[in-house]
Amino acid sequence: MMSLFDHDLTQNLLPFDGEVYYHGIVFNPQQAGFYYDCLLRTIEWKHDEAFIFGKLIQTKRKTAWYGDEGFSYTYSKITRHALPWTKELMQLKQLAEIHTGAVYNSCLLNLYHNGDEGVSWHSDDEETLEKHASIASFSFGAERIFSFKHKRTKETRSILLENGSLLVMKGSTQVNWLHSIPKTKKVKKPRVNLTFRMIVR
């Protein structure tokens, strides 16, 4: 587990074939609590859907898709159309851009109600995403493990994402690595995750 004081922004968490940097906690408890409560209350959450083995499956976790006007995003064979930015999401987008030095035009949000909800191994490598672009991930609420697995060697890396923290994936990470949020019985509270992305115009 990394704390506020022992993370190193120059240290790549992956041993090869990608770049992942953990900025640690970037919001104080009051700020993190404000955004957590606001996002739970104001975001248009809906159960996520995906086609698995030809069948439409509805997940327990909820998602939402926001971005610049006119954007759509397709993953798991489902197309989602971007909702307009809220004031708070625009604030968070600007903060992500300041911390990472990148520009983002969209945000996929995930709501995990407890540790019974997770995400299986996958890569954010859809054709609509700009290749090798930065993906900035804010976490609010419950702490969760975030895991990586190399597609060829099967080598793994994991990190605990803290409340109010920022993780950045970029470079060839999505080409060579899978990532997941493992399920756990230990977590009883919700987690809100925001992933700021760049959609190809």
C-alpha positions as CSV (number, residue, x, y, z in Angstrom):
1,M,0.0,0.0,0.0
2,M,1.2,3.5,-0.8
3,S,0.6,6.4,1.5
4,L,0.6,10.2,0.8
5,F,4.2,10.4,1.7
6,D,5.9,7.5,0.0
7,H,4.8,7.6,-3.6
8,D,7.3,8.6,-6.3
9,L,5.8,10.4,-9.4
10,T,9.0,9.4,-11.3
11,Q,8.6,5.7,-10.6
12,N,6.8,3.7,-13.3
13,L,4.7,1.0,-11.5
14,L,5.1,-1.3,-14.5
15,P,8.4,-3.2,-15.1
16,F,8.2,-2.9,-18.9
17,D,5.9,-2.4,-21.9
18,G,3.8,0.5,-20.4
19,E,3.7,3.5,-18.1
20,V,1.6,3.8,-14.9
21,Y,2.2,6.5,-12.3
22,Y,0.5,6.8,-8.9
23,H,0.2,10.4,-7.8
24,G,-1.2,9.3,-4.4
25,I,-3.7,11.4,-2.5
26,V,-4.3,14.7,-4.3
27,F,-7.5,15.8,-2.4
28,N,-7.6,16.5,1.3
29,P,-10.4,14.6,3.2
30,Q,-12.8,17.5,3.0
31,Q,-12.4,17.9,-0.8
32,A,-12.6,14.1,-1.3
33,G,-15.8,14.0,0.8
34,F,-17.4,16.9,-1.1
35,Y,-16.8,15.3,-4.6
36,Y,-17.8,11.8,-3.4
37,D,-21.1,13.1,-2.0
38,C,-21.7,15.3,-5.0
39,L,-21.0,12.6,-7.6
40,L,-23.2,10.1,-5.9
41,R,-26.0,12.6,-5.9
42,T,-25.8,14.4,-9.2
43,I,-24.4,11.9,-11.8
44,E,-26.9,10.1,-14.0
45,W,-25.9,6.7,-12.9
46,K,-27.2,3.6,-14.9
47,H,-26.4,-0.1,-14.7
48,D,-23.7,-1.0,-17.1
49,E,-24.4,-3.3,-20.0
50,A,-22.2,-5.6,-22.1
51,F,-22.6,-8.4,-24.6
52,I,-21.0,-11.6,-23.3
53,F,-21.0,-14.7,-25.5
54,G,-23.8,-13.0,-27.5
55,K,-26.0,-12.3,-24.5
56,L,-26.8,-8.8,-23.2
57,I,-25.7,-8.7,-19.5
58,Q,-26.5,-6.0,-17.0
59,T,-23.8,-5.5,-14.3
60,K,-24.4,-4.6,-10.7
61,R,-22.1,-1.6,-10.9
62,K,-23.3,1.6,-12.4
63,T,-21.7,3.8,-15.0
64,A,-22.0,7.2,-16.6
65,W,-20.4,8.8,-19.7
66,Y,-19.8,12.6,-19.9
67,G,-17.8,14.6,-22.4
68,D,-17.6,17.3,-25.1
69,E,-20.7,17.7,-27.2
70,G,-21.4,15.0,-29.8
71,F,-19.1,12.3,-28.5
72,S,-20.0,8.7,-28.3
73,Y,-18.0,5.8,-26.9
74,T,-18.4,2.1,-27.7
75,Y,-17.1,-0.8,-25.5
76,S,-18.4,-4.3,-25.0
77,K,-20.4,-3.7,-28.2
78,I,-22.6,-1.0,-26.5
79,T,-22.5,2.6,-27.7
80,R,-22.9,5.3,-25.1
81,H,-23.5,9.0,-25.9
82,A,-21.8,11.6,-23.8
83,L,-23.8,13.7,-21.4
84,P,-22.8,17.4,-21.0
85,W,-20.2,18.2,-18.4
86,T,-21.4,19.2,-15.0
87,K,-19.7,22.0,-13.1
88,E,-18.0,19.5,-10.7
89,L,-16.9,17.2,-13.5
90,M,-15.4,20.2,-15.4
91,Q,-13.5,21.1,-12.2
92,L,-12.1,17.6,-11.9
93,K,-11.2,17.5,-15.6
94,Q,-9.2,20.7,-15.2
95,L,-7.4,19.3,-12.2
96,A,-6.6,16.1,-14.0
97,E,-5.1,18.1,-16.8
98,I,-3.0,20.2,-14.4
99,H,-1.6,17.1,-12.6
100,T,-0.9,15.1,-15.8
101,G,-0.1,17.8,-18.4
102,A,-2.5,16.1,-20.8
103,V,-5.8,17.1,-22.3
104,Y,-9.1,15.2,-21.9
105,N,-12.4,15.5,-23.7
106,S,-14.5,12.8,-22.0
107,C,-14.9,10.9,-18.7
108,L,-16.2,7.4,-17.9
109,L,-17.5,7.1,-14.4
110,N,-18.0,3.9,-12.4
111,L,-19.9,3.4,-9.2
112,Y,-19.0,0.2,-7.2
113,H,-21.6,-0.1,-4.4
114,N,-19.3,-2.5,-2.4
115,G,-16.6,-5.1,-2.8
116,D,-19.1,-7.6,-4.4
117,E,-18.7,-5.4,-7.6
118,G,-15.6,-5.3,-9.6
119,V,-14.3,-5.4,-13.2
120,S,-12.7,-8.4,-14.9
121,W,-9.4,-8.3,-16.9
122,H,-9.6,-5.9,-19.8
123,S,-7.7,-3.1,-21.7
124,D,-9.0,0.4,-22.6
125,D,-8.0,-0.1,-26.2
126,E,-11.1,0.8,-28.2
127,E,-10.6,2.3,-31.6
128,T,-12.4,5.5,-30.5
129,L,-9.7,6.2,-27.9
130,E,-6.6,8.0,-28.9
131,K,-3.8,5.5,-29.0
132,H,-1.1,5.8,-26.3
133,A,-2.9,8.8,-24.8
134,S,-3.0,9.4,-21.0
135,I,-6.0,8.1,-19.0
136,A,-6.3,9.9,-15.6
137,S,-8.2,8.0,-12.9
138,F,-9.6,9.7,-9.7
139,S,-10.9,7.5,-6.8
140,F,-13.3,8.6,-4.1
141,G,-14.7,6.6,-1.3
142,A,-13.7,3.0,-0.4
143,E,-10.1,1.9,-1.1
144,R,-9.8,-0.8,-3.7
145,I,-7.1,-2.9,-5.2
146,F,-6.2,-2.1,-8.8
147,S,-4.3,-4.9,-10.6
148,F,-2.3,-5.2,-13.9
149,K,-1.5,-8.4,-15.8
150,H,0.9,-8.5,-18.8
151,K,-0.8,-10.0,-21.9
152,R,2.2,-12.1,-22.9
153,T,4.2,-12.9,-19.7
154,K,1.1,-12.9,-17.3
155,E,3.3,-11.0,-14.8
156,T,1.1,-9.0,-12.4
157,R,1.3,-5.8,-10.4
158,S,-1.2,-4.4,-7.9
159,I,-1.7,-1.1,-6.0
160,L,-4.2,0.1,-3.4
161,L,-6.1,3.1,-4.7
162,E,-6.8,5.5,-1.8
163,N,-9.7,7.9,-1.3
164,G,-8.9,11.1,-3.2
165,S,-6.1,9.6,-5.2
166,L,-5.0,9.8,-8.8
167,L,-3.6,7.1,-11.0
168,V,-2.3,7.7,-14.6
169,M,-1.9,5.1,-17.4
170,K,-0.2,6.1,-20.6
171,G,2.1,5.0,-23.4
172,S,1.8,1.4,-24.5
173,T,0.0,0.3,-21.3
174,Q,-3.3,-0.6,-23.0
175,V,-1.5,-2.4,-25.8
176,N,0.5,-4.7,-23.5
177,W,-1.3,-4.9,-20.2
178,L,-4.8,-5.8,-18.8
179,H,-6.2,-4.3,-15.7
180,S,-9.0,-5.2,-13.2
181,I,-10.7,-4.3,-10.0
182,P,-10.9,-7.7,-8.0
183,K,-13.9,-8.4,-6.0
184,T,-13.5,-8.6,-2.2
185,K,-15.7,-9.3,0.8
186,K,-13.8,-6.9,2.9
187,V,-15.1,-3.7,1.3
188,K,-18.6,-2.7,2.5
189,K,-18.8,0.9,1.2
190,P,-19.1,2.5,-2.3
191,R,-16.3,3.7,-4.5
192,V,-16.7,6.3,-7.2
193,N,-14.1,6.2,-10.0
194,L,-13.6,8.7,-12.8
195,T,-11.4,8.0,-15.8
196,F,-10.7,11.0,-18.0
197,R,-9.9,10.1,-21.6
198,M,-9.2,11.5,-25.1
199,I,-11.6,10.4,-27.8
200,V,-10.4,10.7,-31.4
201,R,-12.2,13.6,-33.0
